[in-house]
Amino acid sequence: MSATTTRDQSEAGLESRVRRAHLGLVIGTFVLAALACVGVALFAAGDLPSTMATHFGPSGQADRFTDTRWALLLQTLVTVGVPLALFVVLRAGEWWRGEFARSTSAFVVGLTGGLT
């Protein structure tokens, strides 16, 4: 084995570990944000009124209301479902391997955090 081959294998191993750590961090952040969203919804559900404003008119006044349980369920589904759908769609392109891996990760994690 030549020195070049050994160095290439070493670099490939390091790159593989970095990618696994990167992917683990992104997925871990998503899981923590999803758990936080579900936890807060469950914790706060008992203290909220039976209906919640879900739409506001141009004047800023609430003009549509819905049952609190449905509103919390919908928000949780959107918060967890949208980033999860992005993971599934982006999986086809193996986004964690491309040149835009960092920006894609930042977008998905930021979206998850923002929705949470």
N, C-alpha and C positions, 0 to 999 in steps of 0.2 A: 504494500500500500504506500502510495506516495504521500508526501506532506500536503500536497494540494487536495487530495481526496479526503484526508483526515480533517483538514480545515473546512472543506465543504460540508462534511458530515456534521462537524461541530456547529457550524453556522446554521445548518438546517435544523439541528436539534434545538438550538437556542431560539430560532424563529418559531418553531413549533410550540415551545414553552411559552413564549411571549403571546402568541395567538390564543393559546388556551387560557392564559391569565386574563387577557383582554376580553374574551368571550365570557369567561366566568364572572368578571366584574360587571359587564353589561347585563347579563342574565340575573346575577345576584341583586343588582340595583333595581331591576324590573320587579323581581319577586318581593323585595322589601317594600317597594312603593305600593305594589298590589296588596300586600298584607296590611300595610298602613291604611290604605283606602277602605278595605273591608273592615278592619278593626275600628276605625273612626265611625264608619256608618253604623256598625252594630252598637258601639258605645253611645253614640249620640241619638240613636233612633228613639229611645224612650223619652228624651227630653224635648223633642221637637213637636210642634203642633200636628194635628191630624192631617192638615193639608198644607201644601207649600206652593208659593208662587213659582210658576215655571215659564212664564212669558211676561215681558214688560213692553208696554206701548211706547210710542215716540216721546211721550211726556214723562216717562220713567215710572208711571203707575203700573202696578201689576194688573194684568187683564186676563190671565189664565191661571188656574190652579189645578193641582192634582194631588192624589193621595200621597202622603209622605213616603210610605213603603215603596210605592212604584217609582217615585222620584229618586230615592236612594238606590234602588235596584238598577234603574237605568243609568245613573251616574257611575255606579260601580262597574256595570257592563261596558260602558264607554271607556272608562279609565283603564280597565284591564284588557278589553277586547281590541281597541285600536292599536296599541303597541304590540299586542300578541299577533294581530293580523299582519302588521309590518314585519315581525320576525318570520312569519310563515312565508310571506311573499319574498322577502329579501333572502331567505334561505336558499332559494333556487339559484341565486347569483353568488352564493357564498360570500356575502358582503364583508365578512371579517378577514378575507384574504386580499381584497382589492386595495387600490391606492386610496380609496375614500373610506377606509375602515374606521378611521378616527372620527371623521365628520358624520358618518352614518351612525356610529355609536353615540356620539354626542346628541344627535337629533332624536334618536329613539329614547335615550335616557332622559333628555330634557323634556320631551313630550310626555313621558310617563310621569315625571316629577311635576310638570305643570298641570296635567290633568288631575293628579292626586291632590 
